[in-house]
Amino acid sequence: MISKIINIGSEIAPVLSIRKSAADLFDEFESFPADEILVDFKDVNFMSRAFAHEYVVQKRKSSKNISEIHLSEDAQKMIEIVSR
C-alpha cells in the first residue's frame, strides 16, 4: 500500500475558502499512484463552510483512502457540521 502526505496549507493556501480549490485538490489526489493520502492541515489558518462542504463531498466520491491530521478545532467542527 502506497501512501502520500499532502500539506494542504502549502499546496493550496493557508486560507481555504472556495469550493473549486477542494475539487481541484481531489482531482490531483486521483492522479496519484498512492492508495492512501494523508492530508495535513497544520499550516491552515481558516477553512470556509463552502470549502469544507466540497472537501467532504469529494472525499466521499474518491477512490482513495483519505485521512486528515493536524485539523484545528474550528476546522474539525466545520467538517463535522457539513458532514451531516
Biopython code that builds the backbone (N, CA, C, O; Angstrom):
import numpy as np
from Bio.PDB.StructureBuilder import StructureBuilder

atoms = [
    (1, "MET", "N", (0.842, -1.182, 0.000)),
    (1, "MET", "CA", (0.000, 0.000, 0.000)),
    (1, "MET", "C", (0.887, 1.245, 0.000)),
    (1, "MET", "O", (1.758, 1.394, 0.857)),
    (2, "ILE", "N", (0.667, 2.109, -0.938)),
    (2, "ILE", "CA", (1.464, 3.322, -1.082)),
    (2, "ILE", "C", (0.734, 4.482, -0.418)),
    (2, "ILE", "O", (-0.482, 4.619, -0.549)),
    (3, "SER", "N", (1.494, 5.325, 0.304)),
    (3, "SER", "CA", (0.903, 6.481, 0.983)),
    (3, "SER", "C", (1.542, 7.766, 0.497)),
    (3, "SER", "O", (2.679, 7.774, 0.025)),
    (4, "LYS", "N", (0.798, 8.848, 0.618)),
    (4, "LYS", "CA", (1.315, 10.172, 0.275)),
    (4, "LYS", "C", (0.777, 11.161, 1.296)),
    (4, "LYS", "O", (-0.398, 11.115, 1.657)),
    (5, "ILE", "N", (1.652, 12.063, 1.763)),
    (5, "ILE", "CA", (1.250, 13.113, 2.694)),
    (5, "ILE", "C", (1.202, 14.430, 1.928)),
    (5, "ILE", "O", (2.145, 14.787, 1.222)),
    (6, "ILE", "N", (0.088, 15.146, 2.076)),
    (6, "ILE", "CA", (-0.096, 16.436, 1.412)),
    (6, "ILE", "C", (-0.308, 17.501, 2.474)),
    (6, "ILE", "O", (-1.227, 17.401, 3.287)),
    (7, "ASN", "N", (0.542, 18.522, 2.468)),
    (7, "ASN", "CA", (0.344, 19.676, 3.350)),
    (7, "ASN", "C", (-0.572, 20.635, 2.596)),
    (7, "ASN", "O", (-0.137, 21.368, 1.708)),
    (8, "ILE", "N", (-1.836, 20.613, 2.967)),
    (8, "ILE", "CA", (-2.845, 21.378, 2.231)),
    (8, "ILE", "C", (-2.618, 22.888, 2.337)),
    (8, "ILE", "O", (-2.948, 23.628, 1.410)),
    (9, "GLY", "N", (-2.063, 23.350, 3.452)),
    (9, "GLY", "CA", (-1.762, 24.773, 3.610)),
    (9, "GLY", "C", (-0.714, 25.247, 2.622)),
    (9, "GLY", "O", (-0.762, 26.388, 2.162)),
    (10, "SER", "N", (0.235, 24.376, 2.290)),
    (10, "SER", "CA", (1.271, 24.711, 1.305)),
    (10, "SER", "C", (0.789, 24.475, -0.122)),
    (10, "SER", "O", (1.077, 25.266, -1.021)),
    (11, "GLU", "N", (0.056, 23.388, -0.326)),
    (11, "GLU", "CA", (-0.411, 23.025, -1.666)),
    (11, "GLU", "C", (-1.442, 24.013, -2.216)),
    (11, "GLU", "O", (-1.405, 24.368, -3.394)),
    (12, "ILE", "N", (-2.352, 24.447, -1.362)),
    (12, "ILE", "CA", (-3.400, 25.368, -1.817)),
    (12, "ILE", "C", (-3.134, 26.751, -1.247)),
    (12, "ILE", "O", (-2.696, 27.652, -1.962)),
    (13, "ALA", "N", (-3.401, 26.915, 0.048)),
    (13, "ALA", "CA", (-3.211, 28.204, 0.729)),
    (13, "ALA", "C", (-3.550, 28.015, 2.202)),
    (13, "ALA", "O", (-4.247, 27.065, 2.559)),
    (14, "PRO", "N", (-3.069, 28.904, 3.054)),
    (14, "PRO", "CA", (-3.432, 28.807, 4.475)),
    (14, "PRO", "C", (-4.883, 29.204, 4.742)),
    (14, "PRO", "O", (-5.422, 28.914, 5.811)),
    (15, "VAL", "N", (-5.511, 29.863, 3.779)),
    (15, "VAL", "CA", (-6.927, 30.218, 3.886)),
    (15, "VAL", "C", (-7.665, 29.446, 2.790)),
    (15, "VAL", "O", (-7.497, 29.724, 1.602)),
    (16, "LEU", "N", (-8.480, 28.476, 3.202)),
    (16, "LEU", "CA", (-9.213, 27.616, 2.273)),
    (16, "LEU", "C", (-10.640, 28.131, 2.181)),
    (16, "LEU", "O", (-11.426, 27.976, 3.116)),
    (17, "SER", "N", (-10.971, 28.746, 1.048)),
    (17, "SER", "CA", (-12.255, 29.441, 1.018)),
    (17, "SER", "C", (-13.199, 29.051, -0.115)),
    (17, "SER", "O", (-14.407, 29.242, 0.026)),
    (18, "ILE", "N", (-12.709, 28.519, -1.224)),
    (18, "ILE", "CA", (-13.627, 28.271, -2.343)),
    (18, "ILE", "C", (-13.739, 26.783, -2.680)),
    (18, "ILE", "O", (-12.793, 26.010, -2.521)),
    (19, "ARG", "N", (-14.920, 26.418, -3.146)),
    (19, "ARG", "CA", (-15.209, 25.024, -3.484)),
    (19, "ARG", "C", (-14.265, 24.478, -4.552)),
    (19, "ARG", "O", (-13.821, 23.333, -4.473)),
    (20, "LYS", "N", (-13.965, 25.300, -5.543)),
    (20, "LYS", "CA", (-13.128, 24.840, -6.652)),
    (20, "LYS", "C", (-11.761, 24.369, -6.166)),
    (20, "LYS", "O", (-11.188, 23.442, -6.737)),
    (21, "SER", "N", (-11.241, 24.989, -5.134)),
    (21, "SER", "CA", (-9.953, 24.559, -4.580)),
    (21, "SER", "C", (-10.032, 23.124, -4.073)),
    (21, "SER", "O", (-9.109, 22.337, -4.285)),
    (22, "ALA", "N", (-11.124, 22.785, -3.406)),
    (22, "ALA", "CA", (-11.301, 21.418, -2.907)),
    (22, "ALA", "C", (-11.463, 20.441, -4.067)),
    (22, "ALA", "O", (-10.869, 19.363, -4.063)),
    (23, "ALA", "N", (-12.261, 20.815, -5.052)),
    (23, "ALA", "CA", (-12.465, 19.946, -6.213)),
    (23, "ALA", "C", (-11.153, 19.720, -6.957)),
    (23, "ALA", "O", (-10.848, 18.592, -7.346)),
    (24, "ASP", "N", (-10.380, 20.778, -7.156)),
    (24, "ASP", "CA", (-9.083, 20.658, -7.831)),
    (24, "ASP", "C", (-8.127, 19.782, -7.036)),
    (24, "ASP", "O", (-7.374, 18.996, -7.612)),
    (25, "LEU", "N", (-8.156, 19.915, -5.724)),
    (25, "LEU", "CA", (-7.293, 19.107, -4.865)),
    (25, "LEU", "C", (-7.605, 17.622, -5.045)),
    (25, "LEU", "O", (-6.691, 16.804, -5.152)),
    (26, "PHE", "N", (-8.874, 17.278, -5.079)),
    (26, "PHE", "CA", (-9.244, 15.873, -5.235)),
    (26, "PHE", "C", (-8.967, 15.362, -6.643)),
    (26, "PHE", "O", (-8.686, 14.176, -6.812)),
    (27, "ASP", "N", (-9.036, 16.211, -7.645)),
    (27, "ASP", "CA", (-8.607, 15.807, -8.989)),
    (27, "ASP", "C", (-7.135, 15.416, -8.955)),
    (27, "ASP", "O", (-6.725, 14.436, -9.578)),
    (28, "GLU", "N", (-6.349, 16.195, -8.221)),
    (28, "GLU", "CA", (-4.923, 15.890, -8.076)),
    (28, "GLU", "C", (-4.734, 14.577, -7.321)),
    (28, "GLU", "O", (-3.904, 13.756, -7.711)),
    (29, "PHE", "N", (-5.488, 14.372, -6.251)),
    (29, "PHE", "CA", (-5.393, 13.126, -5.475)),
    (29, "PHE", "C", (-5.629, 11.909, -6.355)),
    (29, "PHE", "O", (-4.918, 10.910, -6.251)),
    (30, "GLU", "N", (-6.627, 11.998, -7.220)),
    (30, "GLU", "CA", (-6.970, 10.853, -8.067)),
    (30, "GLU", "C", (-5.848, 10.511, -9.043)),
    (30, "GLU", "O", (-5.763, 9.374, -9.508)),
    (31, "SER", "N", (-4.995, 11.466, -9.356)),
    (31, "SER", "CA", (-3.888, 11.206, -10.283)),
    (31, "SER", "C", (-2.680, 10.574, -9.594)),
    (31, "SER", "O", (-1.774, 10.086, -10.269)),
    (32, "PHE", "N", (-2.656, 10.575, -8.267)),
    (32, "PHE", "CA", (-1.536, 9.988, -7.530)),
    (32, "PHE", "C", (-1.601, 8.461, -7.596)),
    (32, "PHE", "O", (-2.687, 7.882, -7.573)),
    (33, "PRO", "N", (-0.436, 7.811, -7.680)),
    (33, "PRO", "CA", (-0.436, 6.346, -7.625)),
    (33, "PRO", "C", (-0.729, 5.822, -6.214)),
    (33, "PRO", "O", (-1.052, 4.646, -6.047)),
    (34, "ALA", "N", (-0.619, 6.673, -5.217)),
    (34, "ALA", "CA", (-0.842, 6.256, -3.827)),
    (34, "ALA", "C", (-2.306, 5.891, -3.596)),
    (34, "ALA", "O", (-3.215, 6.547, -4.105)),
    (35, "ASP", "N", (-2.511, 4.827, -2.816)),
    (35, "ASP", "CA", (-3.865, 4.416, -2.440)),
    (35, "ASP", "C", (-4.350, 5.175, -1.216)),
    (35, "ASP", "O", (-5.546, 5.422, -1.056)),
    (36, "GLU", "N", (-3.407, 5.543, -0.352)),
    (36, "GLU", "CA", (-3.733, 6.252, 0.882)),
    (36, "GLU", "C", (-3.123, 7.644, 0.852)),
    (36, "GLU", "O", (-1.946, 7.818, 0.537)),
    (37, "ILE", "N", (-3.942, 8.628, 1.185)),
    (37, "ILE", "CA", (-3.480, 10.015, 1.200)),
    (37, "ILE", "C", (-3.768, 10.593, 2.573)),
    (37, "ILE", "O", (-4.886, 10.506, 3.082)),
    (38, "LEU", "N", (-2.747, 11.178, 3.156)),
    (38, "LEU", "CA", (-2.856, 11.821, 4.457)),
    (38, "LEU", "C", (-2.802, 13.323, 4.226)),
    (38, "LEU", "O", (-1.795, 13.846, 3.750)),
    (39, "VAL", "N", (-3.881, 14.013, 4.561)),
    (39, "VAL", "CA", (-3.976, 15.456, 4.341)),
    (39, "VAL", "C", (-3.622, 16.155, 5.645)),
    (39, "VAL", "O", (-4.305, 16.002, 6.658)),
    (40, "ASP", "N", (-2.541, 16.923, 5.599)),
    (40, "ASP", "CA", (-2.026, 17.622, 6.781)),
    (40, "ASP", "C", (-2.514, 19.068, 6.761)),
    (40, "ASP", "O", (-2.202, 19.825, 5.842)),
    (41, "PHE", "N", (-3.272, 19.438, 7.769)),
    (41, "PHE", "CA", (-3.858, 20.775, 7.865)),
    (41, "PHE", "C", (-3.055, 21.707, 8.769)),
    (41, "PHE", "O", (-3.567, 22.753, 9.167)),
    (42, "LYS", "N", (-1.805, 21.356, 9.105)),
    (42, "LYS", "CA", (-1.057, 22.136, 10.101)),
    (42, "LYS", "C", (-0.837, 23.594, 9.708)),
    (42, "LYS", "O", (-0.747, 24.446, 10.592)),
    (43, "ASP", "N", (-0.748, 23.911, 8.434)),
    (43, "ASP", "CA", (-0.498, 25.290, 8.001)),
    (43, "ASP", "C", (-1.771, 26.023, 7.570)),
    (43, "ASP", "O", (-1.696, 27.094, 6.966)),
    (44, "VAL", "N", (-2.930, 25.455, 7.875)),
    (44, "VAL", "CA", (-4.207, 26.077, 7.508)),
    (44, "VAL", "C", (-4.681, 26.977, 8.644)),
    (44, "VAL", "O", (-4.781, 26.543, 9.792)),
    (45, "ASN", "N", (-4.969, 28.231, 8.315)),
    (45, "ASN", "CA", (-5.442, 29.205, 9.303)),
    (45, "ASN", "C", (-6.959, 29.335, 9.326)),
    (45, "ASN", "O", (-7.540, 29.691, 10.352)),
    (46, "PHE", "N", (-7.606, 29.046, 8.189)),
    (46, "PHE", "CA", (-9.059, 29.206, 8.088)),
    (46, "PHE", "C", (-9.601, 28.280, 7.011)),
    (46, "PHE", "O", (-8.969, 28.073, 5.975)),
    (47, "MET", "N", (-10.792, 27.720, 7.270)),
    (47, "MET", "CA", (-11.487, 26.912, 6.279)),
    (47, "MET", "C", (-12.945, 27.376, 6.234)),
    (47, "MET", "O", (-13.639, 27.363, 7.251)),
    (48, "SER", "N", (-13.401, 27.782, 5.054)),
    (48, "SER", "CA", (-14.791, 28.224, 4.918)),
    (48, "SER", "C", (-15.732, 27.024, 4.902)),
    (48, "SER", "O", (-15.317, 25.885, 4.687)),
    (49, "ARG", "N", (-17.001, 27.310, 5.135)),
    (49, "ARG", "CA", (-18.012, 26.260, 5.073)),
    (49, "ARG", "C", (-18.085, 25.689, 3.655)),
    (49, "ARG", "O", (-18.236, 24.480, 3.480)),
    (50, "ALA", "N", (-17.979, 26.546, 2.656)),
    (50, "ALA", "CA", (-18.044, 26.096, 1.259)),
    (50, "ALA", "C", (-16.910, 25.123, 0.942)),
    (50, "ALA", "O", (-17.140, 24.075, 0.337)),
    (51, "PHE", "N", (-15.687, 25.467, 1.350)),
    (51, "PHE", "CA", (-14.557, 24.575, 1.104)),
    (51, "PHE", "C", (-14.759, 23.258, 1.842)),
    (51, "PHE", "O", (-14.573, 22.186, 1.267)),
    (52, "ALA", "N", (-15.139, 23.337, 3.118)),
    (52, "ALA", "CA", (-15.323, 22.131, 3.932)),
    (52, "ALA", "C", (-16.383, 21.218, 3.321)),
    (52, "ALA", "O", (-16.203, 20.002, 3.264)),
    (53, "HIS", "N", (-17.487, 21.805, 2.864)),
    (53, "HIS", "CA", (-18.551, 21.003, 2.260)),
    (53, "HIS", "C", (-18.056, 20.296, 1.005)),
    (53, "HIS", "O", (-18.290, 19.100, 0.832)),
    (54, "GLU", "N", (-17.380, 21.019, 0.138)),
    (54, "GLU", "CA", (-16.871, 20.406, -1.096)),
    (54, "GLU", "C", (-15.818, 19.350, -0.780)),
    (54, "GLU", "O", (-15.760, 18.319, -1.450)),
    (55, "TYR", "N", (-14.993, 19.587, 0.219)),
    (55, "TYR", "CA", (-13.983, 18.614, 0.647)),
    (55, "TYR", "C", (-14.669, 17.305, 1.048)),
    (55, "TYR", "O", (-14.252, 16.226, 0.628)),
    (56, "VAL", "N", (-15.713, 17.407, 1.855)),
    (56, "VAL", "CA", (-16.441, 16.218, 2.317)),
    (56, "VAL", "C", (-17.110, 15.502, 1.141)),
    (56, "VAL", "O", (-17.048, 14.276, 1.050)),
    (57, "VAL", "N", (-17.745, 16.251, 0.249)),
    (57, "VAL", "CA", (-18.397, 15.658, -0.928)),
    (57, "VAL", "C", (-17.370, 14.918, -1.777)),
    (57, "VAL", "O", (-17.599, 13.774, -2.172)),
    (58, "GLN", "N", (-16.248, 15.560, -2.059)),
    (58, "GLN", "CA", (-15.209, 14.946, -2.891)),
    (58, "GLN", "C", (-14.579, 13.737, -2.200)),
    (58, "GLN", "O", (-14.256, 12.744, -2.853)),
    (59, "LYS", "N", (-14.407, 13.820, -0.901)),
    (59, "LYS", "CA", (-13.820, 12.698, -0.151)),
    (59, "LYS", "C", (-14.724, 11.470, -0.243)),
    (59, "LYS", "O", (-14.238, 10.350, -0.403)),
    (60, "ARG", "N", (-16.021, 11.676, -0.144)),
    (60, "ARG", "CA", (-16.972, 10.557, -0.242)),
    (60, "ARG", "C", (-16.935, 9.904, -1.624)),
    (60, "ARG", "O", (-17.139, 8.695, -1.740)),
    (61, "LYS", "N", (-16.678, 10.688, -2.667)),
    (61, "LYS", "CA", (-16.648, 10.170, -4.037)),
    (61, "LYS", "C", (-15.298, 9.566, -4.413)),
    (61, "LYS", "O", (-15.204, 8.817, -5.386)),
    (62, "SER", "N", (-14.266, 9.880, -3.660)),
    (62, "SER", "CA", (-12.905, 9.497, -4.025)),
    (62, "SER", "C", (-12.673, 7.986, -3.933)),
    (62, "SER", "O", (-13.235, 7.306, -3.075)),
    (63, "SER", "N", (-11.843, 7.490, -4.827)),
    (63, "SER", "CA", (-11.443, 6.082, -4.788)),
    (63, "SER", "C", (-10.271, 5.862, -3.831)),
    (63, "SER", "O", (-9.855, 4.726, -3.601)),
    (64, "LYS", "N", (-9.746, 6.945, -3.281)),
    (64, "LYS", "CA", (-8.594, 6.877, -2.373)),
    (64, "LYS", "C", (-9.054, 6.799, -0.918)),
    (64, "LYS", "O", (-10.160, 7.218, -0.577)),
    (65, "ASN", "N", (-8.187, 6.259, -0.073)),
    (65, "ASN", "CA", (-8.419, 6.261, 1.370)),
    (65, "ASN", "C", (-7.771, 7.538, 1.901)),
    (65, "ASN", "O", (-6.545, 7.649, 1.925)),
    (66, "ILE", "N", (-8.585, 8.495, 2.324)),
    (66, "ILE", "CA", (-8.084, 9.817, 2.703)),
    (66, "ILE", "C", (-8.327, 10.058, 4.185)),
    (66, "ILE", "O", (-9.433, 9.870, 4.691)),
    (67, "SER", "N", (-7.256, 10.483, 4.878)),
    (67, "SER", "CA", (-7.330, 10.802, 6.303)),
    (67, "SER", "C", (-6.756, 12.188, 6.523)),
    (67, "SER", "O", (-5.983, 12.694, 5.709)),
    (68, "GLU", "N", (-7.145, 12.794, 7.636)),
    (68, "GLU", "CA", (-6.677, 14.142, 7.962)),
    (68, "GLU", "C", (-5.886, 14.122, 9.270)),
    (68, "GLU", "O", (-6.176, 13.347, 10.182)),
    (69, "ILE", "N", (-4.872, 15.001, 9.335)),
    (69, "ILE", "CA", (-4.130, 15.218, 10.575)),
    (69, "ILE", "C", (-3.987, 16.718, 10.803)),
    (69, "ILE", "O", (-4.111, 17.519, 9.877)),
    (70, "HIS", "N", (-3.727, 17.073, 12.043)),
    (70, "HIS", "CA", (-3.476, 18.455, 12.460)),
    (70, "HIS", "C", (-4.614, 19.412, 12.110)),
    (70, "HIS", "O", (-4.372, 20.571, 11.774)),
    (71, "LEU", "N", (-5.852, 18.929, 12.189)),
    (71, "LEU", "CA", (-7.001, 19.820, 11.995)),
    (71, "LEU", "C", (-7.169, 20.684, 13.235)),
    (71, "LEU", "O", (-7.100, 20.184, 14.358)),
    (72, "SER", "N", (-7.386, 21.968, 13.039)),
    (72, "SER", "CA", (-7.691, 22.831, 14.180)),
    (72, "SER", "C", (-9.071, 22.445, 14.709)),
    (72, "SER", "O", (-9.839, 21.766, 14.027)),
    (73, "GLU", "N", (-9.371, 22.875, 15.910)),
    (73, "GLU", "CA", (-10.680, 22.587, 16.491)),
    (73, "GLU", "C", (-11.796, 23.169, 15.616)),
    (73, "GLU", "O", (-12.821, 22.522, 15.399)),
    (74, "ASP", "N", (-11.590, 24.389, 15.118)),
    (74, "ASP", "CA", (-12.594, 25.027, 14.257)),
    (74, "ASP", "C", (-12.795, 24.254, 12.953)),
    (74, "ASP", "O", (-13.927, 24.053, 12.513)),
    (75, "ALA", "N", (-11.694, 23.822, 12.341)),
    (75, "ALA", "CA", (-11.791, 23.076, 11.084)),
    (75, "ALA", "C", (-12.482, 21.731, 11.307)),
    (75, "ALA", "O", (-13.294, 21.301, 10.488)),
    (76, "GLN", "N", (-12.158, 21.077, 12.408)),
    (76, "GLN", "CA", (-12.800, 19.800, 12.728)),
    (76, "GLN", "C", (-14.305, 19.978, 12.898)),
    (76, "GLN", "O", (-15.094, 19.182, 12.389)),
    (77, "LYS", "N", (-14.695, 21.021, 13.614)),
    (77, "LYS", "CA", (-16.123, 21.295, 13.811)),
    (77, "LYS", "C", (-16.816, 21.588, 12.481)),
    (77, "LYS", "O", (-17.931, 21.125, 12.241)),
    (78, "MET", "N", (-16.156, 22.352, 11.625)),
    (78, "MET", "CA", (-16.739, 22.695, 10.330)),
    (78, "MET", "C", (-16.969, 21.434, 9.497)),
    (78, "MET", "O", (-18.022, 21.282, 8.878)),
    (79, "ILE", "N", (-16.001, 20.544, 9.481)),
    (79, "ILE", "CA", (-16.148, 19.295, 8.727)),
    (79, "ILE", "C", (-17.271, 18.446, 9.312)),
    (79, "ILE", "O", (-18.041, 17.838, 8.568)),
    (80, "GLU", "N", (-17.369, 18.401, 10.626)),
    (80, "GLU", "CA", (-18.456, 17.646, 11.261)),
    (80, "GLU", "C", (-19.819, 18.228, 10.886)),
    (80, "GLU", "O", (-20.755, 17.482, 10.599)),
    (81, "ILE", "N", (-19.931, 19.541, 10.887)),
    (81, "ILE", "CA", (-21.203, 20.199, 10.562)),
    (81, "ILE", "C", (-21.629, 19.898, 9.130)),
    (81, "ILE", "O", (-22.784, 19.547, 8.890)),
    (82, "VAL", "N", (-20.716, 20.032, 8.183)),
    (82, "VAL", "CA", (-21.085, 19.828, 6.777)),
    (82, "VAL", "C", (-21.230, 18.351, 6.425)),
    (82, "VAL", "O", (-21.760, 18.021, 5.364)),
    (83, "SER", "N", (-20.773, 17.469, 7.287)),
    (83, "SER", "CA", (-20.895, 16.027, 7.039)),
    (83, "SER", "C", (-22.283, 15.491, 7.362)),
    (83, "SER", "O", (-22.615, 14.367, 6.986)),
    (84, "ARG", "N", (-23.080, 16.265, 8.038)),
    (84, "ARG", "CA", (-24.420, 15.793, 8.457)),
    (84, "ARG", "C", (-25.384, 15.718, 7.300)),
    (84, "ARG", "O", (-26.541, 15.343, 7.484)),
]
sb = StructureBuilder()
sb.init_structure("model")
sb.init_model(0)
sb.init_chain("A")
sb.init_seg("    ")
for serial, (resi, resn, name, xyz) in enumerate(atoms, 1):
    if name == "N":
        sb.init_residue(resn, " ", resi, " ")
    sb.init_atom(name, np.array(xyz, "f"), 0.0, 1.0, " ", f" {name:<3s}", serial, name[0])
structure = sb.get_structure()
